[in-house]
Amino acid sequence: MRLATWLRRPIVWLPISIGLLVLLVWRSRLLEAGAALRGLEPGPLLVAALLCALVAVLWAVRSAELLAAAGRAVGVLPLVPMTTFANTINNLTPGSAGEIVRMYLLRAHHGVDYATSGAVVLVERIGAFGYLATSALLAWLAWSGAVPVALTVLVAILLVVAPAIVYRLGLRPLGLVARLPIGRPIGTERWERIGSWLTRVDGTIAALIGDPRHLVAFVVLSAGIFTVYAAQLLLVGRALGVTVDPLAAWGALGLATTVGVLSLLPFGLGSTDLTLVALLGVAGVPAVDAVAMTFGYRIVSTLPLSIAGIVSFAYLSARLPASGMGGAARAVRAELGDQVPDFAVDP
């Protein structure tokens, strides 16, 4: 947590990100590619940018499905600004301020208890990140021919059902944590409150991923989101006159996003970009085009979704109590025994 806080201070992450992006431009000689960039087709870029609306809707539908499965149904429409805001703010802050506000608003306006919203957030963040990373690796291996396609499909199926199998076997991580004898260092009463909350969250997660219907729905919706991301990258390539195999695009973008998340830098700036350029190069894309695709993807995907998150913040601010975001954070912390878990993992 300290490392995440340190890396997300603007005085630290801004120079690092700028330095990495400048290195990309310099090493790829992007500034010498004026003629190629003048021939850019605006149509595919526009379509790619408009697909951000589909991403926002899919985020909300996935969250709505999980909440309904947990017995706390909430409409898709009110969830659109909540999930959009949360995904943007979580990329900027180490404390997951977006999730704190989302949990508070779900409780205040829809009667969703914090154990349920916490379980939904954990499944969305950790589950989706796990599927993104593993599917990207499998797609890359299948494209490169390192592993037979039939084997990658089999492994993918096993990965889909793996969480359900783990919980069916009784290997429930949060439940185990709740039973750890660590009350003395942080206070017995506080740990009892945290342990009780973790047990409730664990039970909700078990109900969500233990049911094949809900697990399949989550996987399908998450795959839909990843597919849109890959389609945006392919459309940017088309605008540049570059063709990339869809499997290679999925693998490169997913692995680059994974590196960006693990780097703890906001939006993975620099680390994601360097990795994506390198993998696109392995996929046969010339260096100049690979960098142009990477920057183009930022423009049609990261930028519009970030703007949507800011607009959502303005909208949601009007629905906060008079005490504002600080009041929302205190309300959640009071419920959880002054301990708010870190959910800052985006896809």
N, C-alpha and C positions, 0 to 999 in steps of 0.2 A: 504493500500500500504506500509506504514512504517513497519507494522508487517511482511508482505511478504518479504520485503527487509532484515529485521533483521534476520528472520528465514533462509534465503537463503545465509547468510554469512557462508563460510566454518567453521569458528571458532565456529559457533553456531550449524549448522545442522549436521556437521560431528560427533562430540561427541554424539549428541542425537541419530543419526541413528546407530552408532556403538554400543552404549549402549543398544538400543532396540534389535539389532540383537544378541548381546552377551547374553542378557536375554533369547531370544528365544532358543538359543543353550543350555544354561545351564538348563533352566526349562524343556526342552523336553528330555534331556539326548541324544541328537543327536550323540555326540561323542562315545556313547556306542553302536551305531547301525552299527558297522563296518561290521558284517556278512551280514546284510540286504543290505547294500550299495554295497558290493562286488557282489551281485547277480543282480545288475542293468542291464537291457537290453538296450544296446546303440541304437538299431534301432528306437524305439519310440522317443527317445531324438533327434536323427538326423532329423527325420521327423518334429518334433515340431520346431526345429531351422530353418529348411528350409521354414516353413510356414511364417516366418517373411517377406520373399520376397512377399508373397501374401498380407500381411498387408500393406506393402509399396505401392504396386500397387493399392490396394483398397483406401488408403488415396488419391492417385493421381487421381483415377477415380472419387471419390466423389467430389474432388475439381474441376475437369474438368467439371463435370456435372453442378455444381453450377455456374461456370463461363459462361458456354454455356447458361444456363437458364437466366443469367443476360445480355446476348447479347455480351459477351466478350470471345469467344471461344479460348481456349488454349489447345494444345495437351497434352495427358496424359504423354508421355515420359519426356518432360521438367519439368513437375510438380513433378515427382518422387523425385528428389533430394531436391526440394523446400519444399515439405510437410514432407519428412523424416527429413531434417535438422531442420525445424520449430518445429516439435514434440519433438525432442531431446533437443534443446536449451530452449524451453519453460519450460521443466521440471527442468532446471538448473538455470534459471534467472527469477526474478520477473518482469522485464520490457518487457518481450516477445521480445527479440532481434531477435529471429528467424522470428517472424511475421513481424517485421519492414523490415528485409531484403527481405522477401518474397514479401511484398507489393511493395517494391522498384523495385525488379527484374521484377515483373509482369508489372509494369509501364514502365520500361526502355526497356524491350525486347519484350513485347506483347501489349503495349499500354493500359493496364488495369488501369483505374483511381482509385484513392485511396478510393473513396466512394464505388465502386464495390468490390474491394479487401477487404475493411474493413467489408462490409456486409457478404461476403463469409466466412471470418475468424470468425466473430461472430456466424454465423449459425453453422459452423463446430465445434467451441469450446463449446459454451453454449448449442446449440441444441443437439449435440452428448452426452455431459455430462449429460444433463437432461434425455435423452432416456436411457443412460447406468444405471443411478441411479434408475430410475423408473422400468425399465425392470428387473433389478437385484432384486429389492424388490419384484416385482410380482412373479418372478421365485422362490424366496426363500419361499414366502408364499404359492405358489402352491405346491412346493415340501413338505413343512412341513405339509400340509393339513389344515393350519389355515384358508385358503380361498378356496372355490370350484374352480376347474380349469376353469369351464365355466365362472365364475365371473371374474377371472383374465384375461381371454381372452377378455371379454367385456371391462374391464377397460383399457387393453392395446390398444384396438382399439380406445377408446375415447382419450387416451393420444396421439396417433399418429395424430389424427385430431385436437387436442386441439389448437396448435399454429395457424393453419389456421382459426379456429373459432374466436380466440382472435383478429387476425388482421382484419377479416371480420367485426367484431363488432366495429372496429375503435379504439380498445385499443392498440395503438402503442407506446410502452415505450419510444423509442428514440425520437419520435416526441414530446411526452409530455415533455421530458427533455429539448429538444431544445427550448421550449417555456417558460421555467422557467425564471423569472426575476432576474437573478443572474449576470447580466453584470457588475454591479458596483464593486463587490469585485475583479474580475479578469480583468476588463477592457472591456468597451462596444464593442470596435472594435474586440478584440480577441474573445469575446463571440459570436459576430455575425458570425465570421468565423467558430467557432466550431459548432454553431447552424445550420448554412447552411450545413456543412458537415454531421452532425447528421441527418438532414432532408433527405439528399440524401441517406445516408446509410439506414435509415428507409424505404424509398420508395423502395429501392432495396430488402431489406429483405421481405417487403410485397409482392413483385412480386415473390420472390423465394418460400416462404412458403404458399402464398395464392393460388397458382396453385396446385391442387391435384397431377398432374403428377410429378412435381419437388419435392413436399413434400414426396411422396411415394418413389421416386428414392433415396432421401436422407436417408429415414428410412431404406430401403432395404440395401443400401450400408453400413450404420452404423451397421445394424444387422449383415451383413457379417463380418465386422471387429470384432465385439464382439464374433461372433461364432468362429472365428479363435483363439481368445484369450482363450476361453473356451476349444477348442479342444487341444490347447497346454497344458493346465493344465491337461486335461484328459490323454494325451499322457505321460506326466511326471508320472502321477499316474500309468499308465500301465507299464512303465519302472520299477516302484518300486513294481509292483504286487498288486497295490491298485485299486479298482473299486469304482468310485464315480458316483452317478446319474447325468446325464447331467444338469438337472434343478438345482440341488444343486451346481454343479460346476459353472454354469452361475451366480447364485445368490451370492455365496460366493465370487467369483472373482470380480464381479461387485460392490458389497457392500464394499469390501476391497479397491478397487480402488477409490471408492467415498470417503472413509475415508482418503485415502492417498492424494487425491487432496485437500480436505478441511484442511488437516494438514499443507499444504503449504511447506512441506519438499520436496526437490528434489527427483523426482521419487517416492515420498511417502515412501521412505526407512524407515523401522522400523514400521511405523504406518500401512501401507498396509499389511506388513508381519504378524504383530501381529493379526490383524483382520482376515486375511485369515486363519491363523493357528487355531484361535478360532472357526471360522465358519466351517472349515473342521472337527474339532473335534466334533462339534454338528452334522455334517453329518455322524458321525460314523468312521472317520478316526483316527487311533491311533496317539497319540501326536508326536511320533518320525517320523512316515510316513508323518504327516501333515507338519512338519517343513521341511522334506526332499523334499516334493512336492513344498513347497513355495520357497525354495532356488533353486530347479531345474527349476521352472518357471522363476525365475530371470535369470538363465543361458541361457535358450533357447529362451526367449522372450525379456526381458529388455536389456540384454547385446548385442545380435546381432543388435537390432534396434538402440541402442546407438552407436555402432561402425559404422553402416550405416549412422547415422546422422553426425558423425565426418568426414567420407569420403565425404559425401555430402557437408559439410562445406568447405573442401579442394577444391572441384570442383567448388562450387559457389564463393569462394573467388577470383578465377581467372576471374570471370565475374563481379566483383564489380568495381566501378570506382577507380581511383588512390587513392582517399581519404579513400578507404576501408569501413568497416562497419560503422565507425563513419560518413562518408560522406553520406552513405545510410540513417542512422538515421536522420541526419540533413535535408536531402531532404524530408523525410516523415514529420518530425516535422514542417518544413516550410510550407508544403501544408496544414497541419491540425491546423495551428495557434499555434504551439509549444505545442500541447497536443496530445500525442499518447495514446490511450486507452490500458488497460491491458487485453490481451487475454489468459493469461497463465492458461488455463484449458485443460488438456489432457484427451480423449480419447480421 
